[in-house]
Amino acid sequence: MVLRDDTINQTMLVPMDLRNLIPEDHPCYFIKNVVDQIDCSQANRVFADKPGEFAYPRELLLRLILMSVFDGGLSSREIERKTRTDIAYMYLAGMQHPSYRTIARFKVDYPDLIDESFKTTIKIAKEEDLVKIHHVSLDGTKIKAKTSMNKLTNEQQLKIMKQHLKESIELDEEDMELGEESGKDVISINDSDACFMKNKKGKWEFDYNGQIAVDDYKGIILASYITNNPTDYYELIPLMEQVQSNLSEIYDETPVNYQVSADNGYFTDMNNEYLEQNGFDGYISSRKLSREQKKYNLSDKPFAKDNFFYDNEMMTYIRPLGQPIYKISEYTYKNKSRISHWTKECKTCPMQLFCSKGNRCRVIQDYGIPSKIRMQ
């Protein structure tokens, strides 16, 4: 066996094709394919015939941004560093080295090009028969903000806090009826857009709420965005509208009447009405169903409202002991229709003391609209 020479300081006299050093299945090729389908000519035309240094092509910067997203969302400084150290980034940048400031400005100034690249991935997936649009699933997840909870405030920061507190009061008034706090009364000084939220581990921290819609056939992402709303109550409609908008660009006729599923974080009157009115086949878990699936507290409270089963055919509730509730009365509270279910048989029921807690009869109230009841 012969020992190879150490060629660390070898000078290359012949130009090298970087693609010879990159595996054939590397995602940088897919990213190049995506950007090649996006028209950046109008964005590039802004820099034509202007004094100063040459501007980098928008395609070049877009390729770097997309590659950084694939690698987990790198900072602009890290992207600049990788154009000198990572072969894939060198290839996408054509061996050029834009500064982190240039990259950061591109993110702010050209969100439309970034959005267009996302839509192009859906288009490519459709062409490759990876999208069927039979069932779309929605979900949200908490993404930790890069900010500290312990910072001193100055006069300007106090003004920001007052403004956010005012907004939080308005938001909390809306959330009161939904039974969940917004968390907006606590803000971050470093990142005033971040909101104080409880993550999946039950820990409170400054987070963002990432929303996503996925086609169930191959898991292709159809829509996504970030919000600082700590709940999912208000996110179903904008998420579905983004799905429909993206699909309208790749289908001659926008698909409708497909299944849409989500967890109980999206279970509101407004969302149920929206799905019905727009022809979607919705499946949103209610809090009651979630508690049943998790067997949460059901054995300890056998006469809790969650243990009263709603019969769709009889249009009334079935008591835990098996008898239906026949009495129904309607009334209006805060301009919203309410329905009460009750029965006189409670007076002779041996479980009255445990079920109605000493009252003459147990009353089950429906706070939802008909579409919400049908969803249940």
C-alpha positions, 0 to 999 in steps of 0.5 A: 500500500502506498501513502497518499500525499498531503495536499492541504495546500494544493493550488487548483489550476483548473476550475472545479464544478462544485456539483461533483462534490455534492451528493445527487440526492442533496436538497440543494438541487430541489431548492435550485429547481424551486427558485428556477420556477420563480420570476425574480426579474421585476425584483432585479429590475429595481437595481438596474442602471443605479450607481454603487456596488453591484447588487446580488441577484434576488435568485441567489439570496432566495436560494440561500434563504430556502437552504437555511430554512431546510437546515432549521432556520439559520441566522443571517450571520450563519448563512454568510459563514456557510457561503465560505465553509459549506459546499452546498451553500457555495454552490447555491451562492455561485461562490459569492459571499453576500453579507449578513446585512444583505441577507437580513434585508432580503428577508424583510424586503421580499417576503412575497418571493419567499411565499411564492417559493412555498407555493411552488413546492406545492405545485411541484408536489401536485405535478409529482402526484404527491397531493390528493386533497382528500383530508387536510389536518390542522394543528398548532405548536408553540415555538420558543422565542429567542428572548430573555424574561429578565430585562430592565425597562426604560421609558420607551419600553414602558410605552410599548408595554402600555400599548400591549397591555391595552391590546391584551385587555381587548383580547381577554374580553373576547377570550373570556367567553371561550374560557382561556386566558390570552397571556398577552398581559405579559410581554417580552422587552427584547421581542415585543411580538412574542407572547407569554404562552404555556407550551406542551410541557406545561411550562410558561415561556415567551413563544410564538404559535406556529400554524400548519395545514397538511395533506394526509396523502404524503404529508405535503404542507399546504399552508403555514404561518406564525402568530402571537395568539396563544390559542388556536381559536381564531386560527382555523379560518385564516389557515383554511383561507390560505390553503384555499388560496394556495390550491387555487393557483395549482388547480383549475377548480379549487377543491372543496368538500374535502375532510378537515380535522383539528383538535379541540383547540379549534372547537368554536362556534365560529369555526364550525359555522365556517366549515359548514358554510364553505362546504368542508367536511369538518371533524373537530374534537370537542373538549368533551370528546378529548376528556373521554378519550383521555379518560380524564376525571370521568370516573371521579365525576360520573354526573359531570356534563361531559357524561351526558350523551347527546343523541342526534336523532332524539335531539336531546341529552341522555342521562348517565343512568340511561334516561333521556331528558325531554324538557327543552327551553330556549332563551337569549343571553348576550345576544346569543341563543341558549338551550336548556335541557331538563326533566321533572324526573330528577325529583324522584331520582335516587341520584338527585343529591349527587347529580343536581347537588341539592337543586330540584332538577339538573339543567344541561345548557347548550351554549353552542349553535346548531352547527356546533351541536352537529359537530359533536 
